[in-house]
Amino acid sequence: MKSSRIFPRRDREFRDLTRNREILVQTRTTIKNRIHKILDSAGIRLRPALNDLFGKSGYHLFQGLAEQKDLEATLSTLLSPRIRRRADQIWEAVQESSLSPLQLHLRKTQLALFEEIEEKVTYLEFLILASLGDDHTEDIAICISVPGISSTAAMTILAEVGDVRDFASADRLVSWAGLAPSVYPVR
């Protein structure tokens, strides 16, 4: 009987870290979507003036709105000159609408959840980097050399595959990953 492939404890823990990060990132995306929905339901449409609500300037603006700070003061402290040039558009989008007390509460709650998850993702990324051994450094460099694969994707791939040296050939690895096409004769 052929033995099962069991990852060493270190590799299992590395895989658990990357999977946990993935779950938190998915949750963070859900929260971002909820925040967009809250703003949309209040008639606040920042999209034309602000490409990314969760970028540096967008987040700074959003925090100012969440804390009910003066909009003019918040806009004047934005770091991006491109966003400051669009201050009139942002002003219009925010002034033409108002958030109900429930929407203010929801926005504040979702923002707090977003910040907490962002903190946990950052900590997990630190743990993932700390748990990388010298044996993975070369493998990650090879993965990153493939166009379209970032360091995060490379770490996730290595966490799921484990030690590629466990496979007799590249074909075996591709087959194990379920990426090898099967050809069946037609009868």
Salt bridges, closest charged atoms under 4 A:
ASP11 OD1 - HIS136 NE2 3.74
GLU13 OE2 - ARG9 NE 2.93
GLU67 OE1 - LYS69 NZ 3.15
GLU118 OE1 - ARG28 NH1 2.96
GLU125 OE2 - ARG21 NE 2.95
ASP135 OD1 - ARG10 NH2 3.36
ASP139 OD1 - ARG165 NH2 3.29
GLU160 OE1 - ARG19 NH2 2.77
ASP163 OD1 - ARG165 NH1 2.88
ASP166 OD2 - ARG5 NH2 3.31
